[in-house]
Amino acid sequence: MKLESPSHRRYALPRAIRKGSLISMVLLGMCTLGSVQAAQLTCGPGSTPLRISTSKATWSTDARYVSAPTGAAATIVDDYKWRGWFNKATAKHPASAGALAGQSVQGDWLSFGDAQYPTGAGGNTGTGPYPAVITNGVVANGALVAQRVSFTYNEKITIPNNVDLSTIKLIGSGGFDDSTLLLVKPDNTPSGATNWMQTSASFSGYGSPSLINVNGANTGMGFYYGDNTIGFAVVNTFNAPTTSADNPTGLFADFQITADCLPELPPAPTPATTALSCPVGKLPGEEFEIGPFTTNARDWSWTWRTRELAPREIEEVTQPLFDDYRYRSYFDPNTLTTPTKARWISPGTTSPGAGDIPGVPYPKASGQSKAFWYGSVFTMNQPITVSDTVDLDSIKLKGRFGFDDTGDSVFVQPAGKPPYRPFQHLLPDGYGGFITWTTTAIPGFEVGSNTIGLVLDGGQFENDCSGGVCALGAIADFTVVAKCQEAPPVDPTLQTINFRQPNPGVYSAMNGSTVAWAPTPPLFSTANLPVTYTSNTPSVCTVNANTGVVTLVSPAVAGTCTITANAAAGTRTIDDVEYNVAAAPPVQRSMEITLLKDQTITFLDQDSRNVADGAFAINPAAASTSGLPVTYTSLTPTICVVSGGTVTPYRAGTCTIAADQPGNQEYAAATRVVRSIALTGSVPAIVAPVPTMDLAGLGLLGVLSAGMGALALRRRKRAE
């Protein structure tokens, strides 16, 4: 079962090129020389492991002949067998080889033969003699790994974005003559480096199948999203030979590659801001919370860092942030007893160390540290909007946290104002475990929009220390906790009128002469004094002075109906004390009156979609009660566009679509209805189609080939 990729990463993935007809395969070899196939790694329950075994047809080498050390690569042979290698025809996978245990091994012994042994000598078999091959490769001459000869699998391994890189496993068995390293070379890395290669996991043994068992949870193998080349780098250790004439270099492997899927991220935040407001029914002083919020690269950004030059103050500079890097000492969030959707967010390191996941380089970043106290701020993309019903001195974070090295504080920046400083040490330190924690009250929040984040220190200013020790990371799964604000004291001499703007603000005279004004106009002010109403537009509407009920003139006319509410001065008694109350400020509200019929739009919720699936129809479609056609508009054109009823996705995110019906000479415009569609995954890279030919084309190709062969023969004869 092929699992689709969710949202959260940067590279579009090429689709695997599948084998076609014999004709197209021939043309692929002729027309796209040097291109390779790709095998898709799927993940999770029901997925099919990738099984790879050694065969001459599907493996290549970087070795060169002794006679041509800078020439073309040597030819692999599969008909040679050294007397000490196990017999592939009878060999079985050992009991520890996972799903392959007990099965017959597949594949062939790959080698270059042995120039010193004729056929059958010393128990060796083959069809020699074999030309000598250099086995201590020189990188300048094309070797992938210095002092070794490498065998690589011709088919790229494509890793989709939904794979958890730390769970990639290789398990099976093989024979290696002699010491051998696993080799992985990703086509793309987060840093953009295309020549990065990782060697890990040492193998040996050839007298019987030896275990291949490499677990990404413990080893940064170097696999990354997109296409990856895999192979083995071999060195002969017996008397340190340098050519196959001294000792044959041989390799046999049969293994499976498996992986788990990344936990699905929570839905993308909708709307763009989150309200921190005292819920209805809560009393002053009672606590409430919103969330949860979880760290991931989709919803968080690295937007503040320490200045590189003195004075090293915090400055606003955006740098890349990833959630696929994990330093070797960080805990694995996917193995927690209490699950979490949070991920480690980090800039990664330029020089990963052994055991770092995934074992590939990340872009250079600076500003991680300031005197081992604070240096970086990871901010949440979704601001928190604090209402005036919240006690600002009660706001806290409650949840689980982990930091490398120091979780210093909670970053708070009210909209249009500088962030609150100095930072206070409010959060726990450490990265070996997910620590349950509740902060003390966080200073700096104001009524209105507030950007929040995590202030941390990685211990070093930059992320380019050798061996990955400049790691910087944070993980959090938390809620925002606050208390309801005590009601402000009331001035007994003042009064107000809670007369709200009507919603909807348009009324059709076709519905009757009595206007459905909602919310209902109040009968009393806050001082419990009577409210009276007057119409400012008697040519359009009248109003009952005592009840606020609005009536249209007859015959009805289109226009604006405006009503003013007043409360005269008077007295009020509080705790047996009488106060003189001033007149209330008048409140004026308006409603548009139309002679057209009403209509509404029904636009139901939409299912999430995968970007890789391409354009899709809005389903269920929106419909108007008038029967008039509904038009759609994308409110997020950088994420998706809509034409007619078809949505074309561009990237993962929240695609927001508005449905409108503008009305006509009979119907008024309908109120706009908005729906959001969660988009996951990424747009696949376009793979150029392999050209094919009909019989006439193949006939012409044959004539051209024959002509080229005759021309080559003439040249050889002339040279003689």
SELUM-966748 format. One record per residue (C-alpha): residue in three letters; y, z, x. Coordinates in steps of 0.25 Angstrom, whole numbers, plus 5000, padded with zeros to 4 digits. Layout:
AlaYZX ...
% end
This chain:
Met500050005000 Lys501349965006 Leu502450075004 Glu503950035003 Ser505050085012 Pro506050185006 Ser507450205010 His507850265022 Arg507850175035 Arg508550065043 Tyr507649945046 Ala507249835037 Leu505749805038 Pro505049675040 Arg503949645031 Ala502649625037 Ile502249475039 Arg500949455033 Lys499949345037 Gly499949215030 Ser499149095030 Leu498549035042 Ile499648925043 Ser500749025042 Met500149115053 Val500048995062 Leu501448955060 Leu501849105062 Gly501249095076 Met501948965079 Cys503348985072 Thr503549135074 Leu502949165088 Gly503149305092 Ser503249365078 Val502249465073 Gln501649515061 Ala502049655055 Ala501149755048 Gln501749855038 Leu501449995040 Thr501350065026 Cys501350215024 Gly500850315014 Pro499650335005 Gly498950205002 Ser499550135014 Thr498650045023 Pro498650085037 Leu498949975047 Arg497649955056 Ile497849895069 Ser496749855079 Thr496849785093 Ser496549635093 Lys496949525102 Ala497549445090 Thr498549555086 Trp498849625099 Ser499749585111 Thr500049635125 Asp501249645134 Ala500249625147 Arg500549515157 Tyr499549445166 Val499549485181 Ser499749335183 Ala500949335174 Pro501649475174 Thr502849415167 Gly502149315158 Ala501649315144 Ala500849425139 Ala499349435143 Thr498249395133 Ile497449505126 Val495949495126 Asp494949555117 Asp493649505122 Tyr493649605134 Lys492949735134 Trp492949835146 Arg491649905147 Gly492250045144 Trp492950005131 Phe492250045118 Asn491549935110 Lys492449885099 Ala491249835091 Thr490649975089 Ala491850065090 Lys492250165079 His493550235076 Pro493450385080 Ala493450495069 Ser494850525072 Ala495350385069 Gly495850415055 Ala495550315045 Leu494850225055 Ala493850335059 Gly492450285060 Gln492850135058 Ser492550025068 Val493649995077 Gln494449865075 Gly495049775086 Asp494749735100 Trp494949775114 Leu496249715119 Ser496349695134 Phe496549595145 Gly495149595150 Asp494849635165 Ala495049525176 Gln494149605185 Tyr492849605176 Pro492149465172 Thr491449465159 Gly490449575158 Ala490749635171 Gly490549785171 Gly490249795156 Asn491549725152 Thr491549615142 Gly492449495140 Thr492749355143 Gly493549365155 Pro494049345166 Tyr495349405161 Pro496749385168 Ala497349515174 Val498449575165 Ile499549675170 Thr499249805163 Asn500449895169 Gly501549815161 Val502949795166 Val503949805155 Ala504849695162 Asn503649605160 Gly503449635145 Ala502649765145 Leu503049855134 Val502649975141 Ala502749995156 Gln501450005164 Arg500649975152 Val500149855144 Ser500349845129 Phe499549795118 Thr500349775105 Tyr499949745091 Asn500549605086 Glu500849655072 Lys502149735070 Ile501949865062 Thr503049875052 Ile503450015048 Pro504150025034 Asn505250125032 Asn504450215023 Val503550255034 Asp503650395041 Leu503650355055 Ser503150485059 Thr501850465052 Ile501450335058 Lys500050355063 Leu499050265072 Ile497650305071 Gly496350235075 Ser495650215089 Gly495550125101 Gly495250105115 Phe496350105126 Asp496150065141 Asp496850145146 Ser498050235142 Thr498750175130 Leu500050205123 Leu500450175108 Leu501550075108 Val502550055097 Lys503749965097 Pro504649965084 Asp505449835082 Asn506649925077 Thr507050065080 Pro508250145074 Ser509050125087 Gly508849975086 Ala508049965099 Thr507049855098 Asn506249875111 Trp505850025109 Met504450055111 Gln503650185110 Thr502350215117 Ser501550345112 Ala500150395110 Ser499250375122 Phe497850315120 Ser496650305129 Gly495150285129 Tyr494250165127 Gly492850205128 Ser492850235113 Pro493850225102 Ser494950325105 Leu495950385094 Ile497250315091 Asn498050425083 Val499550425084 Asn500350505074 Gly501850475072 Ala502050615068 Asn501850655083 Thr502250525090 Gly503450435089 Met502650305090 Gly503850225089 Phe503550155075 Tyr504850125068 Tyr505250055055 Gly505049905055 Asp504149835065 Asn503349895076 Thr502449845087 Ile501349935091 Gly500349935103 Phe499750005115 Ala500250015129 Val499050025139 Val498950065153 Asn497750075162 Thr497550205169 Phe496250175177 Asn496750155191 Ala498150115186 Pro497749965185 Thr498849865183 Thr498149745178 Ser496949725169 Ala496149675181 Asp496049825186 Asn495649875172 Pro495649815158 Thr496749865148 Gly496049875135 Leu496449915121 Phe495849935107 Ala496449995095 Asp496150005080 Phe497150105072 Gln497850125060 Ile499350145058 Thr499750235046 Ala501050305041 Asp501550395030 Cys502750365022 Leu504050435023 Pro504350525012 Glu505250465001 Leu506750505002 Pro507350564990 Pro508150464982 Ala509450424987 Pro510550514983 Thr511250474970 Pro512350484967 Ala513150464980 Thr513550614980 Thr512850744976 Ala513650844967 Leu513550984970 Ser514051044957 Cys513651174949 Pro512651134939 Val512851154924 Gly512351294920 Lys512551354934 Leu513351474934 Pro514451504944 Gly513751564957 Glu512451504954 Glu511751414965 Phe511351274963 Glu510851164973 Ile510851004974 Gly509850924982 Pro508950914989 Phe509550835000 Thr508650775011 Thr508950715025 Asn508650575027 Ala509350455034 Arg509650385020 Asp510550505015 Trp511050565028 Ser511950515039 Trp512350555053 Thr513950555051 Trp514450655060 Arg514250685075 Thr514850755087 Arg515850675094 Glu515350615107 Leu516650655114 Ala517450785115 Pro517750855107 Arg516350845101 Glu516750855086 Ile515950815074 Glu516350665070 Glu516050575059 Val515150465065 Thr513950405058 Gln512650385066 Pro511250335062 Leu510350435056 Phe508850415054 Asp507750495047 Asp506550425054 Tyr506750505067 Arg506050635070 Tyr506150715083 Arg504750755088 Ser505050905085 Tyr505550885071 Phe504650925060 Asp504150815051 Pro504750835037 Asn503550755031 Thr502550865035 Leu503250985028 Thr502551065019 Thr503751065009 Pro504050915009 Thr505450855011 Lys506050715010 Ala507050755021 Arg506950675034 Trp507450705048 Ile508850635050 Ser509150605064 Pro509850505073 Gly508550495081 Thr508550485096 Thr508650365106 Ser507550415114 Pro506350475106 Gly505350565112 Ala503850575111 Gly503550615097 Asp504850575091 Ile504750505078 Pro504750385077 Gly504850365092 Val505950265092 Pro507450265097 Tyr508650295088 Pro510050255090 Lys510950335099 Ala511750435092 Ser512750545097 Gly513450665092 Gln512250745089 Ser512650875095 Lys513850965098 Ala513551085107 Phe512251105100 Trp512951145088 Tyr513251035079 Gly513450885081 Ser512850795070 Val513050785055 Phe512050715046 Thr512750705033 Met512150675019 Asn512650545013 Gln512750604999 Pro513950694998 Ile513950824990 Thr515050834979 Val515350974977 Ser515951014963 Asp516951124960 Thr515851194953 Val515251234967 Asp515451354975 Leu515851294988 Asp515451414996 Ser514051414991 Ile513551274996 Lys512351275005 Leu511151195009 Lys509751235006 Gly508451175011 Arg507651135023 Phe508351095037 Gly507951045051 Phe508851005062 Asp508850955077 Asp509351045083 Thr510451125075 Gly510751115060 Asp512151165061 Ser512751155048 Val513051085035 Phe514050975036 Val515150975025 Gln516250875023 Pro517050865010 Ala517550725007 Gly518750685014 Lys518750815022 Pro518250855036 Pro516850925037 Tyr516851075037 Arg516851135051 Pro516451215059 Phe514951195056 Gln514151315053 His512751335057 Leu512051335043 Leu510751265045 Pro509451295053 Asp509051235066 Gly507751175071 Tyr506951045068 Gly505551105068 Gly505451145054 Phe506251125041 Ile506951255039 Thr507251305025 Trp508751345025 Thr509951375016 Thr511351375022 Thr512451465020 Ala513651415012 Ile514151285018 Pro515651275021 Gly516451155019 Phe516051105005 Glu517251064995 Val517251014981 Gly516950864981 Ser516150774990 Asn515550835003 Thr514750765014 Ile513650865019 Gly512750855031 Leu512050925042 Val512650965055 Leu511650965067 Asp511550965082 Gly510450885089 Gly510650955102 Gln511150835110 Phe512350745108 Glu511550615108 Asn510150565103 Asp509750495116 Cys509050605124 Ser507750555130 Gly506550605122 Gly507150625109 Val507750755112 Cys509050725106 Ala508550725092 Leu509450765081 Gly508950785067 Ala509050855053 Ile508250865041 Ala508650935028 Asp508150945014 Phe509151035006 Thr509951064994 Val511451094992 Val511551234986 Ala512851284980 Lys513351384969 Cys514151364957 Gln515651394958 Glu516251514951 Ala517151464939 Pro518651464944 Pro519551564938 Val520251514925 Asp521751524924 Pro521851584909 Thr523251514908 Leu522751374910 Gln521851284901 Thr521251144903 Ile520651044893 Asn519250994897 Phe519450854891 Arg518650754898 Gln518750604900 Pro517850534890 Asn516450484894 Pro516250364891 Gly517750324892 Val517550204883 Tyr517350214868 Ser516950104858 Ala517650104845 Met516350034840 Asn515750174840 Gly516750234830 Ser518150284828 Thr517850424834 Val517750424849 Ala516550494856 Trp517450564866 Ala516550634876 Pro516650734881 Thr517150794868 Pro518650834869 Pro518750984871 Leu519351074859 Phe519851184868 Ser520451194882 Thr519851294893 Ala520851394887 Asn520151384874 Leu521351324868 Pro521251204858 Val521451064864 Thr522150954856 Tyr522050804857 Thr523050694856 Ser522850544857 Asn523750464867 Thr523250334861 Pro523350344846 Ser523250194845 Val521850204850 Cys521350334846 Thr521650474839 Val521150604842 Asn520950734834 Ala521850834840 Asn520950954839 Thr519550894842 Gly519850774851 Val519050684843 Val519550544845 Thr519650434835 Leu519950284836 Val521050214828 Ser520550124817 Pro520450014820 Ala519950044834 Val520749984846 Ala520349974860 Gly521050054870 Thr521150194877 Cys521050314869 Thr521850434876 Ile521750584872 Thr522550704877 Ala522050844876 Asn522950964876 Ala522851114875 Ala524151184871 Ala524551314878 Gly523951444872 Thr523351574875 Arg521951624879 Thr521351764880 Ile520451794892 Asp519851944893 Asp520851984882 Val522051934890 Glu522851824884 Tyr523351704892 Asn524451604889 Val523751464892 Ala524651344896 Ala524351214889 Ala523251134895 Pro523551004903 Pro523350884894 Val522050804896 Gln522050654893 Arg520750574891 Ser520550424887 Met519450334882 Glu519350184881 Ile519150134867 Thr518449994865 Leu518149914853 Leu516849864860 Lys515449914858 Asp514850014867 Gln513649974876 Thr512850054886 Ile511950014898 Thr510550064900 Phe510150064915 Leu508950144918 Asp508550204932 Gln508050104942 Asp506850124951 Ser506950134966 Arg506750004974 Asn506349964988 Val507349874996 Ala506149805002 Asp505749744988 Gly507049664987 Ala507849634975 Phe507449694962 Ala507849694947 Ile508549814940 Asn507449874932 Pro507649924921 Ala508849834919 Ala510149894912 Ala510449854898 Ser511649874889 Thr511549914875 Ser512449794871 Gly511449704877 Leu512449644886 Pro511949614901 Val512149724911 Thr512649694925 Tyr512249764938 Thr513149804950 Ser512649864963 Leu513549994966 Thr512849994980 Pro512949854985 Thr512549895000 Ile511249944994 Cys510949844983 Val511549724975 Val511249684961 Ser511349544955 Gly510949534940 Gly509849634939 Thr509349614953 Val509549714964 Thr509449674978 Pro509349794988 Tyr509949805002 Arg509449935007 Ala508950075003 Gly509850164995 Thr510350184981 Cys510650054974 Thr511650084963 Ile511749984951 Ala512749984940 Ala512449924926 Asp513649874918 Gln513949794905 Pro515349754904 Gly515349724889 Asn515949614881 Gln516749584869 Glu515849674861 Tyr515349784870 Ala516149874880 Ala515749884894 Ala514549984896 Thr514650104905 Arg514050074919 Val512650124922 Val512250144936 Arg510850164942 Ser510350184956 Ile509150114963 Ala508550184975 Leu508250084986 Thr507250114997 Gly506650035009 Ser507349925016 Val507449775016 Pro506349705023 Ala506749615035 Ile506549465031 Val505349405038 Ala505449255040 Pro504449185033 Val503349115041 Pro503448965039 Thr502248885034 Met501948735034 Asp501248645025 Leu500148555030 Ala501148445034 Gly501848545042 Leu500548595049 Gly500248445052 Leu501548425058 Leu501348555066 Gly500048505071 Val500648365076 Leu501748445083 Ser500748535090 Ala499848415094 Gly501048345100 Met501448475108 Gly500048485113 Ala500048335118 Leu501448355124 Ala500948475132 Leu499648405136 Arg500548295142 Arg501348395150 Arg500148455156 Lys499648315160 Arg500948285166 Ala500948415174 Glu499548385179 
% end
